[in-house]
Amino acid sequence: MSFRRAILILGVVFIVGIVFLGSRYHMTKQRVTDVAKEYVRESFGQEMQFVKTTMRMPIADGVNHRSYFYPTDNPELIFFVEVSRNTFDIVGSTYYSAYFELLMKDNFVDIMSDIWNGASSLEVSVRNTRNKLRTPLDFDGRQSINETLEEMALVFYNSSPNEYSFDFIVNINGSLSSDSDITEEASKILEFISYLQSSNFEPTNLIFHYDMLNPTIFDRIFDNAKIQIRFDEWLDIKTVEQVEELLIKN
């Protein structure tokens, strides 16, 4: 066999392999999507819009595929359905925790607007420490939620000890460039923390993000131009000085 012919054969084999793998990928993705859509149709009593299906690489055990949806009448409520990459069985969904996150976020909109004059936003993340799904058993299999935010919070808080944790991430549109900025910002943070302390909600992690003063080009490229300040002991904060101390350290 000539060298040229051998190269030609290898090229054909390579192309056939790529076509086969591509075809298999698309077939698998379509099957995952179909399974997830059927689950959504059967599980929720409302019209849902399909967003996309992501095929996750089997880097480690337990990594599955996800299909994303949102209710037609509530585009902000984006959740995913997780499908086993081995058996195509439904692992579960994040509908209820995503709903809880959205309610929690909306609950703090007014107070944050009052404090920061609209120059801030809140992200709420409910995390399950045992796996990637975040729905308490009390909500499994239900088509609708009638509980208030406070009642939903009790369901999450009363689940297995330490099973769920909550992140509150406050994004501030601005930086801390001087002592006067720090003092003014410390007063605003204390006001928010005081409000949080008087509420029925206790985030596990309270984190504030500020813009870096002089981000490098790499910070911008990798979307890392933020300073992160954690208030791990936020329940014990009572004075502006305590807040200032944390801001100055960072």
Number of C-alpha atoms within 10 A of each C-alpha: 5 7 8 9 10 11 11 12 12 12 12 12 12 12 12 12 12 12 12 11 12 12 12 12 13 12 12 16 20 13 14 25 22 13 18 28 19 10 16 21 12 12 14 15 11 14 11 17 17 17 12 13 19 15 18 11 10 12 7 7 6 12 17 20 26 26 23 21 22 18 17 13 11 10 11 12 19 18 20 23 24 26 24 16 21 11 7 16 14 18 15 20 24 20 25 21 23 21 18 23 22 18 17 21 16 12 12 15 14 11 15 20 13 12 16 16 10 14 13 17 17 18 14 20 20 21 17 17 12 10 9 16 19 22 23 19 10 11 16 13 11 11 13 12 10 7 10 10 17 14 11 21 17 12 15 22 18 13 14 9 7 11 16 19 17 19 17 20 20 20 18 17 13 14 17 19 11 8 11 10 11 18 18 13 20 21 17 18 19 20 18 17 20 16 12 17 16 9 10 10 15 18 18 16 16 19 19 18 20 18 18 17 13 9 13 11 11 10 13 11 9 8 9 14 19 19 16 16 17 16 17 13 10 21 13 11 16 14 13 17 14 14 22 19 13 13 19 11 7 10
